């Protein structure tokens, strides 16, 4: 189940409920780059036709995941504070659908 998808009402976040990790901010803009893939690693990746491999050069730390509703709401607030679009209804949707 997703709480919000990228692009919905202009959203720049995608939060879904991962069965193993709990609610997760997927492709989180706050995830730091931990290294860059080599040319050989890029060549070995399966990418859709026409995809620019340079968009996959960065290896990032794991996405933000938590089973704590308050922590996720704070994370969403941090996105907003950073200027990332997160629709106002997301907070209520998180509260209503939270089962972690």
C-alpha positions, 0 to 999 in steps of 0.5 A: 500500500502506498501512502502517497506516490510521486507526482500525485498532487505534485508530490515529490515523495513516495511513501509506501508500506514495506512488509519487511522494513515498515513504512518507507520514504522511497528514493528519499531526497535526503539519502546521502550518496555513499559511493559511485558505481564504476563504469563496469558496474553501470554496464552490468546493470539492467536498465530500461531501454533508453535509460541514461546510466549516469542517472544510476551512477550514485549509490545511496544509503538506504531509504528512510523507513520507520515503524514510528508514526511520529518519526514519519510525520517528522520526516514528512515535515523535514521534506516540506521544510526543505521545500519538497512538495508534500500534499497537505493530506498526506499527514492524515493519510499516514495517521489513518493507514498506519498499522506499523 
